[in-house]
């Protein structure tokens, strides 16, 4: 829970103790300088203090780079509410601010950005017409200048003294952000404590990427209102940032010490680009040859039968999507949630760099041990997992980023709750939308490719398979049960289903077979990743110069031919 900095009240405080403050969250006395050094953080209870505007700007903007905008907008009292002008005047006097939000332009590690900061000291950062006007004007100017927007959100909601005029600011700010988004520009709201009411129901939740500070209260109705309405006590942690992350509404929770660098990485990866990175010139550390040990292991390994490949693809210690992400890409930032219901841990996705080329990377993750497998639902995605993946793919399309998927699933989750939330619709929607994406899409089967649950992430311009991966309409056990009424004939079924990489290359279902150097285990991960990375760069080189329409047309033609 966030807290407000204040000095300990005492008439006879010793000079040495004047450098201490009391944390309202835990009540403990802490060293003021230490708290400031740690970005206004209580080291006793791990809570954040609320940060005033100037400090917030100092924390994220390059020194002396912030230039304020629209500081002279006149206040008004649309309802002639008694005492309202006096309240605003008192807030100005107390805070030294013109209004609850400050907007302007700055640099973050050299990257130009439009920055907005809401300050809870000014009438609880409630949204009146001046707040809405400043945000709308800032976003409109950002659109004209083709600049990204970062907005630190904090608010108790609408400004009651302005009535319906305050409500209209929700629509006005949202409309300005729609125009900004339609121009292909980036918007990143950072949700701080508290972000509630009309701000949550407008500009706070409309980001391409939504970040939050740990413990921040985030919700439409405040907890007190909810408790009074339903007549029961809310559980601990309800509506906090961690709750919102779990329920799919926040991409990431970022600690203050990491916030400036995280924002820089996001801004850097959303720079305007023409075409895809030119990989003609190899970097000094580029080496796509397998290690000598892997070469030797590959020569000694015997080809697997179809059934042996089925068992190999299912092994728990097989390299996972997250392993390849770690070895191949730089600066991976995981993004969470479908913005509708939940963050499905069976799908891991985010943005990263492939030797400087921003890419969107999405993978099905089964888990690496029993506990991890249970947490990731054994790699069986739910509807919200497919919707998260689609959200990230549409985001990639907006910003012109290539998409790379790693598929390893026995199939979509088969459960009552999955059906209630529309499993079939979610898979169908992915097939529908992926077919028309106007960026290059590369899909790699790294383990099991089980039925429609796998296809929902495999509508690519090219589809590759690992040497011992499988890709099938149904598991061999299911195939045998349906056609032969005997699931025990799974081994026999695997031999006739044509589910191996070699079979599917011959059928032209896949374009590339990735060697495993014996087995895709931990020892082989580095060599396999080298091979993948080199071929990914070749794939992107082949897409250079193609229009979005051409990429979508080629993908359509690929699947139309089957």
N, C-alpha and C positions, 0 to 999 in steps of 0.2 A: 504493500500500500504506500502511495506517495505521501509525503509530509511537507509541512511548510517550515522554513528556517525561522527561528526566533531565538533571542537571547534569554537565558535564565533570569527570571525576575528575582532580584535580591538587592536589598539596600546596602548590605555589608559585604558585597562580593570582593574577594581579594583580586589585586591587579593581575596575578598570574592566571586566575580563573576566568578572566574576561575574554580569553581566547577560546572558551568552550561554548557549546550550544546544546540544547536539549532536543532530542528527536521526539516529535509528537507521536510517532508510530510505536516506539518501544519505551519512551520515557527515560532513556539513558543519556547521560552527559557524554558528549564526544568532542574531540578536538576540532575546532572550526577550520583551521588551515588544512588539516588532514581531510576533512569532508570536502572542502573546495578543491583540493588537489585531486581527489577521486571523483570529480565531476558531480559534486553535491550528492553524495552517497553516504548513507549511514553504515559504517562498517560493523556495527553491533547487530543490526537486525536485517541488513541487506535491503533496506527500503530506499527509494529515491526521494529526495527533496524536490519540490516544485521549483522550476527555474524561471527567473524573470527574463524578459526579452533580450536585454543586452548580453546577459551571460549565455543565453542559448545561441545567439549569433556568434559570440566569441568561440563557442565550442565547436561550431561546424563550418563557419566561413573563414576563408583565408584572411590574414590580418589586414585591416583597413580596406577590405574589398567591398564591404556592404554599402550600397547606396540606396537610401529609403525612397519610396515612391508614394505619391498621393497622400501627403501628410496634411493637406489643407482642406479636406472635404468637410463641409459645414454640417453640424449636428442639427437635428430637428426633433420636434415632439409631436408626432402625427396624431396622437390621441389626446393631446393637451393634458397629459397625465400629471397630476399635482406632484411637485417636487422632483420630477425627472431631470430637468436641466441642472438642478443643484446636485443630484447624485452623480451625473456625468462630470460636472465641474470638479466635484470632490475626488472622483476617480482619477481625473487628469492630474490634479494637484498631488495626489498620493503617489502615483506611479511614474509621473513624468512622461506619460505616453499620450498620444493624440486619441487613440481608441484601443479596443481590446486586441486588435490585430495590427501587426506591423508588416508591411510588404516592401520588397525591393529587389535589387539585383546584386549578386555577389559571385565569388568564385569558391569552389571547393576543390582544393589541390589543383587549381588552375582551370577547372571545368566551369564554364559559365552556367548560371542557374538563376531562376527567379525563386526567391525564398520568402516564405511567409511564416510568422510566428504568432501564435495566440498566447495571451498572458492572462492567467486566472485571477490576478490581482485586480483587473479592471472589470468590475461587475460580473465576476465569475466567468469572464470571457464570453458572456452571452452574445447572441448574434442579433444585432440590430441592423438598421439599414446602412449605416456607415461601414460596419464590418462586412456585410454582403457586398457593398459597392466596392470596397477596397480589394476584396478577393476577386470579384468579377473583372475589375479594371486590370489587376495584375495578370490574371490569366489571359485576358484579351491582348494585353501588350506582349506577353510571352508567346502567344500564337503568332503575332505579327513579326516578332523577332526570331521566331522558330527556336525558342528556348524551352528546356524542361522546367517543371515546377516542383519544388519540394515545399510542403506545407506542414508545419508542426501544429497539430490540432489539439485543442484543449477548450472545453466549454461545458457550462451547465445546461446549455440548450438555447432556445429562443429567448429573446429579451421581452419579457411580459409587458413592460411599459409601452412597447410599440405595437402590441397586438398583432393583427393580421398582416401589417406591413413587415413585421419580423418573419412571419411565416413565408412570405413571398421571396425572402432571401434564399430559401432552400432551393426553389426552382431556378432563381436567377444564377446562383453560383453553379448549379448542376448544368444548366444550359451552356454557360461559358466553358465549362470543362468538356462538354460534348464537342464543341467546336475545336477546342485544343486537341482532343483525341482524334477527331476526324482529320486533322492536319498531320497525323502520324507522330505526335509529340508525346513525351513521357511525363507522367504525373505520379509523384510519390508522396502520399500523406504519411506522416509519422504520428501515431496516436499516443498521446501522453495523458497523464492523469489529471482530471477526468475528461473523457470525451463522451458526451451524452446528448440526448434529445435531438433537436433538429440538425445539429452539426453532424451527428452520426448518421442521420437519415438524409444527408446530402453530401457535401464535399469530402467528408472524412472517409467515406466508404467507396469512393469512385476511382481509386488509384489503379494504375497498371500494376504496381507493386505496393502493397500496404505493409508498412513496418509498425511495430509497437514497442514501447518501453516495457520492461518487466513490471508486472504488478499493476499496470494502469487499468483503471476502471473504464470499460468501454461498453456502451449499451444505449438503446433508444430510451426506454423507460428506466428511471433510476431505481436502485434496489429498494429504497424506502417506499416508492410508489407501488412497486410490484408487491411488496409484502402487505401493504395496506389493501391492495386490490384482491389478492388471492387469500389473504388471511393466514399466511403461514410463513415461517422463517426460511430464508434462502440458504442453501448450502454454502459453506466457506469456499471462497474462490470463484463464486458465480459472477459472471460478467468481467472477470479480470482478463488481462491480455492472454494468459495461458489457456483460459477457457475458450476464448475466441479463436486461438490457434487450433485447438483440438477440434473445434466445431467448423473450421474451414473458412473463417472470415478474415484471417490475417496471414500474410505470407511468411513473416518471420518476426521473432522477438529479438531485438538487438540491444545489447548493453551499451551504455553511453560511451564507454571507453573505446568501443568498436564502431560507433555510429558514423563518424566522419569518414572513415575508410570505407565502410560499407556503402555509404551514399556515393562516394567517389567511384567505387567499382561499378555500381549500378549506372551512374552517369556515363562512365567511360564505355561500358558495353552497349550503350544506347546512342552513341555518336552516329551521326548521319554517315552512310557509306554508299559508295557506288560499286555495285558488283560484289563479288566475294573475294576474299583475300587471294592474292597472287602467290601461289606456293611454288613457283618455278625455281626460286632460289632457296636451297636448303639451308636451314640454320646449322650453326656449328655443332649442336648436340643432336641433330637428326641422325638416327641410325635405326633402320627398320629391319635389320637382319636379326634373327633369333640368336640367343646366346649359343656358344659351342655345346654346352650341356644339353640344351633343348634340341639342337641339330642331331646330336648323338642319340638322344632319347627317341626322336622321331624315326630314325632309321631302324631302331630295334623294335618299335611297336608294331603289332600286327593289326590289320584292318578288323574293325568290329562288325559283328553281324547286326542285323536290324534290331533284334531284341537286346543285344548288348549295348547298342546305342540308346535304346529306351532307358535302360538302367543307368547308363552313364549320364544321360541328360537329367536324371532325377536325383543324382547324388547331392547330398547336403553340402559337401565340401567343394562342389564345383564353383568356379569363379562366378561372382554375382555381378549384376549391373553396376552396383556401387564400386566394385573393385576396378572395373574398366573405366568408370568415370574418374576415379582417383588417379589412375595411371596415364590416361590419355589427355585429360583437359586441365587447364589452369583456372584458378580463381572460381571454382564452382560455388554458386550461391543457391541453396535449396529454397524453393518456394512451395508454400503449403496451401491446401484447401481448394474446395470447389466453389466457394462463395455462396453456397446454398445450404449445406447441411453438416459436412464433416471433412476432415483431412484423412484420406485413406492411406495408411502406411504401406499398403501393398504397391502403391505407385510412388516412386521417388522422381522428382523432376525439378528443373531449375535452369539457370543460365550459366554459361561458362565460356571459356575461350579455347579455341583450337589454334595454337600458335598465333594468337592475336585476332583470329576471326571469331566474333561472338556467335554462339550457337545456343539453341535450346536443346537440352538433353533430358530425356524421359526414360525411365526404366521400371520394369516390374521387378520387385525385390521379394524373394521368397524367405530370406533369413539364413543365418549361418549356423545356428544351433537350435535346439528345441525351443528354448525361451524366445529367441529372436524370430523363429518361424511362427510361433503363436502370435507374437506382436504384429507381424506382417501378414497374418492370415494365410501363411504358406504360399504367398504370391498369387492369391486368388482375388482379383480386384472386385470391389463393389461398385454400384453405379456412380457413387461420388468419386471413386478413383478415376474412372473413365472421363468424368466431367472435369476433374482437375487436369487431366492430361489434355483434354480438348481446350480448356481455358488457356493453358500454357502454349499450345500450338497456335491458337488464334492470336495470342499476344506476339508470338514469333512472327506470324504473318504481318501483323501491323508494323513491326519494326524491321522487317526484311531479314530475319535471322533464319539460317538453315535449321532443320530439325533432325535430330538423330535419336532413334529409339532403340532400346535394348529389351528384347522380349524373352521372358522365361516364366511361363505359367501353365499349369495343368488345365486352366480354363477359368472363366469368370466364376465368381462365388455363387454357389447354388444354395440359396437360403431364403427363408420366408421374407426376411426384412429386405433382401436384395430385390425380390419380386415386388414388394410393396413400394419400393422407391424407383422402380422402373428400370430393371437391369437390361431388358431387351431394347428399350428406347435409347438408353445411354450408349449401348454398343452400336445401334443403328445410326445414331447421330454422329458418332465418331467416323464411321465409314462414309457417311454423307458429306461431312465437312472436310475430312482429310482428302477426299478425292479432288476437291477444288482449291486446296491451299496453293497460294502463289509464291511459295518458296520451295527450295529443294528439300525433299524428305527422304532420309535414308533409314531403313529399318533392318535390325540385325537380330536374328534368332540365336540366342546364346545358350539355350537349354531346351526346355519343352515349349513347343508352340501348339497350345491346346485350343483348337476349334475357334469359334467366334471371339472368345475372350482374348486370344492372341491376335487375330486379324484386326481387332479394334485399334491396335497400335502398329499395324503393319501395312497400311495402304501407302506405300512409298514409291518414289521414282525408281528406286532400286531396293531389292530385298536380298540380304546376305544371310548365310547360315554358317554356324560353327560346324566343324568337321563331324562331330558326334552329337549334334543337336537333332531334334525331331520336329516335324510340323505336320499336323494331321487334322482331319475333320472331327475326330473323336479318339479317345484313348484306345489302345489295342484291346484292353479289357472290355470297354463299352462296345467296340466294333464286334468283338466275338460274341458278346451277349446278345446283341440285337440281330446279327445276321445268322449266327450259328446256335443261338440259345445256350451258349456254353462259354462263360467268362474265363474258364481255365485254358482256353485255346488262344490266349493273348499272344503268346510267343509266336504261334503260327500266323496269327492275324498281322503282327508287325512285319512279317515277311512279304505279305501280299498287298499291304496298304500303300506302299511306296511313300514312306514317311521320312526317309533319310535325306541328308543334304545332297548326296550323289544322285538319288532318284529324282529329286526336285530340280536339280540343275539340268538334268536330262529333259525334264518336262518343261523347262524354262519358267518354272515358278520362282526360282531364285537366280540371281546373276553371279554370285560370288560364293566360294566356299573358303572359310577361314581355317587354316590349319591349327590343330591343338597341340602338336608336338607330343603326342602320346595321350595326354589327358588334360583337360582344362582345369588344372588344380592350381594351388597357390604358387608352386614352383614355376609353372608355365605362364602365369599371368603377365609378367613383364614382356615376354617375347610375343605373346598373343596381342597384347596392347600395342606393341611396336608395329606389328603387322597391320592391325586395324587403323592405327593413326596414319600411317603412310597411305593406305588405300582410301581413307576418308578424305585426305587432302587431294588425292587424285580425283575422287568423286566430285569434290567442290570445284576443282579446276575445270571439269567437264561441263559444269553448270554455268560458268561465267559467260556473260553475254546473252543469256536467255531471259526473255521477259517472264513475268509472273504467269501470264496467260499461256505461254509456251510450256512452262513447267507443269501447269495443271493439265494441259492438253496431252502431254507426253504420259503423265500418270494415268489419265483416263484411257489412253490407247493401250497402255500396258495391261490394265485389267480387262479392257474390252476384248482383248485377244483370247482370253481363256474360254 
